[in-house]
Amino acid sequence: MDAKIQSNTLFMEETNKRLSYLTQFGILLGLIGGGLILAAIVQMGFALSMMSLQDLLNSNSKTLLTVMAKPENINTVRLMQMFGTLVMLFIPALIFAKIVSKKSFTYLGLKSPIHYSQIFLVAAIAIAAMFLSGGLGELNKIIPIPKNWELIFMKMEDDYAEQVMIIGYMKNFSDYIISLIMIAILPAIFEELFFRGALQNLLINWLKNPHVAILVTSFLFSIIHFSYYGFLPRMALGLILGYIFYYSKNIWLSILAHFINNGIAITAMYYATSKGQSAKEIMNESYPIWMGVVALIIVMYFMIRYKKVCEKLISKFEDLKM
């Protein structure tokens, strides 16, 4: 591992030495389990508040989606999604960092130094990564799978798209701003604090191999979205977000990249619907594989520059600390 990056990792660890990494992993799993249960309870409460007695009697997954899609229920659905993610990812990440580190905010990367050049490079990486994701999405589609699997995955994809369409319902600019907050900003904060700040940090410290840790974290990040046809794009996004955080130890930069990725998608959906087009077509949009290859080269170029900037900033920061 690069000496400067290694020095930065050691500086940022500040972990509780009394807890083994296996114990820390067990604590994180326990917090996730508790978060899942609490999220299910919270979301059930929101769901019941939207359903009439007749809806409850005829209750099934399709009934719930139909109820959720009603315009008068859109804000309730958004709150349901926000609180579900809050208790499932955000709160467990904060509690975990508090348990394993004396400086929990530092451990999560919330107090690391930041420079405007990092912001510029992260924005460039995030924009190029969208074209990379589009190419990988096309590659994902042509991977041969059994027909019965394809039917199952297509059903999951349709359900996921329908849920995003409900949460991202936009009839005016105010709805666009709300969708931007609910789908782009808050998920970026909640997911990055958990996956990069908590899980990736733990795995890097435990495995002593940052590349394996980032790969495992990215795999889990993609799996949790339950989308086969979006698996490769999200895996690639997870890797990019992982290295953005690893090189800088600043979670705000990976949050920024995550927000740009989601925000551009929401903006494209809003523009499409304002022009009378189908937002679902925007969600399913992909790019030729060759375009993904070009985007990969661009991402790698900017990532190399980003790594060098981070090393210089970290070295300067540590010199000031001495």
Helices and strands as residue ranges (DSSP letters): H 3-13, H 21-50, H 53-57, H 61-68, G 71-73, H 74-85, I 86-90, H 91-100, H 104-107, H 116-142, H 147-167, H 173-179, I 180-185, H 186-192, I 193-200, H 201-207, H 210-223, H 231-248, H 251-274, H 279-283, H 289-321
